[in-house]
């Protein structure tokens, strides 16, 4: 879709809104989902005016069907450098609870994800 050259040390994110509109932004592996939301909010594309949000904090990224918490970095997702990765960008105040039905189904099937970003409150 895009013919621009992507620097070898950057990740090109193609963000898709619910409306289907897309825009591409360049980020570093050290950028977090929260940084990305703030950058997109600060540089809101003119053709996205109808989907404008009141503050960056309501913007959430979805990658491979999962909401990303604001402190997850692109590097932690092991995204390829110099390439384009597609994510969805949605306005949402809260993330789903980790103990939702999706989590229960995962534990029933016995599948485990190797992710160090899991929090457990005892």
C-alpha positions in Angstrom: 0.0 0.0 0.0 2.8 2.4 1.0 5.8 2.8 -1.2 7.9 4.9 1.2 11.2 3.6 2.5 11.1 2.4 6.1 14.3 3.0 8.1 15.9 -0.3 9.2 15.7 0.7 12.9 12.0 1.7 12.8 8.7 0.0 12.8 6.1 1.3 10.4 2.6 0.9 12.0 -0.4 1.0 9.7 -3.2 1.9 12.1 -6.8 1.1 11.1 -9.8 2.8 12.6 -13.2 1.2 13.1 -14.4 3.2 10.1 -11.8 1.5 8.0 -9.6 4.6 7.5 -5.9 3.9 7.7 -2.7 5.9 8.3 0.9 5.0 8.7 3.3 6.2 11.4 6.9 5.4 12.2 8.0 4.3 15.7 11.0 2.9 17.5 11.0 -0.5 19.2 11.3 1.3 22.6 8.0 3.1 22.0 5.1 1.8 24.1 1.5 1.5 23.2 0.9 4.6 25.4 3.6 6.6 23.5 1.9 5.6 20.2 -1.5 6.6 21.4 -0.1 10.0 22.5 1.8 10.5 19.2 -1.2 9.7 17.1 -3.4 11.9 19.2 -0.9 14.8 18.9 -0.7 14.3 15.1 -4.3 13.4 14.4 -4.8 13.1 10.6 -7.1 15.6 9.1 -9.1 12.9 7.3 -9.8 11.3 10.6 -11.5 14.4 12.0 -14.9 12.6 12.3 -13.3 10.0 14.6 -11.4 12.5 16.8 -11.2 11.6 20.5 -11.1 14.0 23.5 -7.8 12.7 24.9 -5.0 10.2 24.1 -5.8 8.0 27.1 -8.9 6.6 25.4 -7.0 5.3 22.4 -6.2 1.6 22.5 -4.2 -0.5 20.2 -5.3 -4.0 19.1 -2.6 -6.4 17.8 -3.4 -10.0 16.8 -6.8 -9.7 18.4 -5.5 -8.5 21.8 -5.7 -5.1 23.5 -2.2 -3.8 24.3 -1.6 -2.3 27.7 -0.1 1.2 27.6 3.3 0.1 28.9 4.0 -2.7 26.3 6.7 -1.7 23.9 6.9 -2.6 20.2 10.2 -4.3 20.9 8.5 -6.6 23.5 6.1 -7.7 20.7 9.1 -8.6 18.6 7.8 -6.7 15.6 10.1 -6.8 12.5 12.3 -3.7 12.0 12.1 -1.9 8.7 8.7 -3.5 8.0 5.0 -2.5 8.2 2.9 -4.0 11.0 -0.9 -3.5 11.0 -2.8 -2.7 14.2 -6.3 -1.5 15.0 -6.8 1.8 16.9 -10.0 2.1 18.9 -11.4 4.5 21.4 -12.0 2.7 24.7 -11.8 3.9 28.3 -11.0 0.6 29.9 -9.4 -2.7 28.9 -11.3 -5.9 29.3 -10.7 -7.8 32.5 -8.0 -10.4 32.2 -10.4 -13.0 33.8 -12.9 -12.6 30.9 -14.3 -15.6 29.0 -11.4 -15.5 26.6 -9.0 -16.2 29.5 -11.1 -19.1 30.9 -11.3 -20.7 27.4 -7.5 -20.4 27.1 -6.9 -22.1 30.5 -9.4 -24.9 29.5 -7.5 -25.6 26.3 -4.2 -25.6 28.2 -2.6 -23.2 25.8 0.0 -21.0 27.4 1.5 -17.8 26.0 5.0 -16.9 26.9 4.6 -13.3 27.9 6.4 -11.7 30.8 3.9 -8.8 30.9 1.3 -10.7 33.0 0.4 -9.2 36.3 -0.9 -11.2 39.2 -2.3 -9.6 42.4 -2.3 -11.9 45.4 
